[in-house]
Amino acid sequence: MFLTYDYRKLIPFTGHDILADLNSLFSHYHTTLVLKHNLSVTNVFVAGYSAGGYVAQLAAAHWEPKPLGMFLVAAQGGKVLSPYYFAEKDPVGDVPELLRGYLDGGKEMRKVGALSQVGEDKEECAARMALAPVVWSRGLKLDLLTGIPGLSKKLREAGEADLETVIPEEARCLFPELLIDESFPPAYVVHGEEDTTVLMEESEALVEKLGMRKVIAEFVKVEGAAHQTMCFDAVYKSYMAEVMTWLEGRCVADEGEEEEDLEDDVV
């Protein structure tokens, strides 16, 4: 069984909001779905593509009991403390008024819920979408992730060896790379070699850190694949069969369950 949940996104929300949604998801699964539908308590895996991979790693870091494994495709999260996110590239002109509102924590900018691309939400939805390249070029993503204005500037001023020390204690929970230990779940990581949207160095950094903690990590590099093409049928089929075998191989019996029932118990 595969379950998908929605969660609040950056702009206008922060990583703390995403983490709160993850905790609500965890509670809903274990207190409602497990009992109502007789689902497995143990055989829970997390998966994500792109920014969803970051969310999956947050779940792996914070949920107890831990998921049995992670399946990540072209995922963010393995190296969030990277100049790719906090360095200035080619900012031009003033910071747009809408972005200033988000950076200043203006409550009037923080509409709850999804925005429609039509009707009364159309203008703000288009403005939020237009902010993404602005945030990237100005290196402001970590300000938005943490809700701490000026954090990216402090990271730019710090040496590479001192980046971790710049992150305040209350924000460390949003950086999966700072939370990896021996209890982290095994991972099956797939990344396209031609990905310029989420750099493959993120997956490489994650696999390296897991290895240092003696956590199992399978790493598949897809030749010639860019970020968007990782979900195309022809590319997807090239690695998905092995992923399913890997997931099934990690299943264990719940209390009172026979081993032969496991293949129907993957969540």
N, C-alpha and C positions, 0 to 999 in steps of 0.2 A: 504494500500500500504506500502511495506517495501523497503527502500532505503539503499544501502550500499555504502560507500565511502572508498577509500584507503587513507592512510596517511603515512608520513615518520616515520620510526621506530628508536628507540634508537640503537646506533651502526650502522651508525656513527652519527646520528642526535641527537638533544636534545629535551627536552620538549617544548622549545620555538618554534622549527620547527613544532612540533605536534600541538601546539596551533595556529600557523599561518595557518596550513592546516584546522583546525577546523573553523577558522574564514572565510576562503575561501569557505568551505562547506556551512556555514550559508548564506553567501552572494549569492552563486550560487543557493541555494534553493529558497531564497526569491525574488531574482531579475530575475531569469531565469525560474526555474521549476514551481513556483506558477503561473506565468503569462502564460507560454506555455501550461501547462497541467491542469490549473484551480484547483490547489491543495489548501489545507487548509493552511491559514496563522497561524491559532490558534492551531489546533490539531496536534501538533508535539511532539513526544516522542523520547527519546534517549535510546539506549540499548547497552549492551556490555558484552562480556565474557572474563574473565581473564584480560589481559592488556587492552582489549577493554573496560572493565568496568571503568578503570581509565580515558580513553578518554571520555567516556560518562559523567563522573562526572565533567571533565573539561568543557564540553559543558554546563552542568547544571549550573556551576558556572559563565560562561562568556557570554553566549548568552542572548540577550535582543531582543524580549521578551523571557522569560524563556520557556523551554519545559514544557508541562503539566505533565510530569512524567518521571521516569527512571525505566528501567527494567535491573537488574544487576544479572549476574550469575557468582559465584566464582570470584568476581571482586577484582582487585587491586584498590587502591585509598583511601580506608577508613582510613588507618593508614600507610601513607608513611613514616612518621617520626618514624620508628620502627627499633630496632636493627636487625631485620630480614634482613633489607636492608643495614644498614651501619656498622654493627659489623663485625669484622674479624672472620672467622670460622677456616679454616685450610689451609691458604695460604702456598704453597710450591714453593720454588725457586723464580727466578726473575719474574717481570711483563713481559709478552710476548711483543715483539717489536711492534706488531700490536696494542695492547691495549695501549701502551705508546703513540703511534701516535694519537689515539683518545683522550686520556686524555690531551695531549698537544695541542689539537685543530689543528692538522696538516691538512691543507686544502687539501693536496694531498690524504688524507684518506677519504675524504667526497664525494664520488661519489653519484650523484643525480640519483634517480630512483631505480627500483627493480633490484636485481641481479639474474641472472639465475643460476641454479644449474649445468648447463652444459656449455661447450664452454669456452670462454675467461674469464667469470666471476666465473667459478667453484672454483678456488683456493681461491679467496677473500671471496666468499660466505661461503665456508667451514670454513675459518678462523674466520669469524664473528660468525658463529654458535658455534664454539669451545670456543669463548670468554665468552659466557653466564655463564657457571659454574665458570669461573675464576673471573668474575665480582662479582658474588654472594659470593664466598668464601673469597674474599678480601674486601667485603663490599664497593664496589665502585659504586654501581648503582646510588646513588644520585649525585655523581660527573658527571656522564654521563647525567643524567636527566637535571641537571641545567647548565651544561657546566662550572662548577666551580671546578677546580682541588683542592683537599685538603678539600672539604666541609665535606666529610664523616669522615675524621680524626678529624675535629673540633667537629662534633656531638658525636664521641666516647669519646672525652675528656670532654664534657659537661654533667652536671647532667640531669636527665630526666625532671625536672621542667624547665630547661633552653633551651630545644631543639628548641623551636620556635624562641627564640632570636638569634639563630645561623644563621637562614635563612635570607639572605639579602633581602631588599625590592623588588629588581628586580626579585627575584626568588620565592616570595611567591605566585605568580599567578599560579605556577605549583603544588601547594599542596592543593588539594580539601578540606582536613580537616581543613585548615586555612581559608577557604572561605565560609563555611556554615553559613547561616543566615536564617532569617524567610522567605526570598523570594525563598529559594531553593525548587525545585519541589519535590513532593511526590515520594516515591521510593517503588518498589517491589523488594526485595532482596532475592536471593536464594543461598545457599552455602552448599556444601557437608561436612558432619561431619568428614570425613576421609581425607580431603584435606590437603596435606603436601606441595603443590606447592605454593598456595596462602592461607595463614592461615585464618581460619574462624574469627579470631580476627579482621581482616580488616572489614568484613561485620558487626560484632558486634559493632565495634567502630563507623562505619558510622550510623547505626541505632540508637545508643545511642546519638550521636551528633544531629541527626535530631530530635529526641524526645525532647532533651533539648531546641530546637528552636521551638517546637510545630509543626513540619512538619510531616505529615503522613508517616509512613513507615511500610510496611508489611515485615516480616522476616520469611522465610521458611528454616528450616534446614532439609537437605535430609539425612536420616539415611543410613550409610554404603557407601555413595558415595564419591569417590575420585575426584581429579580435572578433569581428562580426562573423567571419566564416567558421568559427569554432562551433556554431550552432547549426550550420548547414547540414542537411541530411548526409551527404557524402562524407563529410568530415566526422560528424557525430557518430556515424555507424562504425567508423574505423577504430574507435576506442571504447564504445559503450559496452560491447559484449564482455570485454575483460573487466570492466568496472563492475558489472553485475556479478560476475564470478567472484570478484574480490569481496564485494559486500556480503554475498551469501556465505563465503568462507569465514567471515568474522562473526556470524550469528552464533548465539549461545542459547541454551534452553532456559526459558523462564521456569520459576518454581512450579513443579507439577506438570511440566510440558515434556513431551517426548522429542528426541532429536529429529525424527523424521518430519515433524510438523514445522520445522524452522523455515523452510523455503517460502512459506506463506506469511511469515511474521516480520518481514522487513518493513520498517516505517521510515 
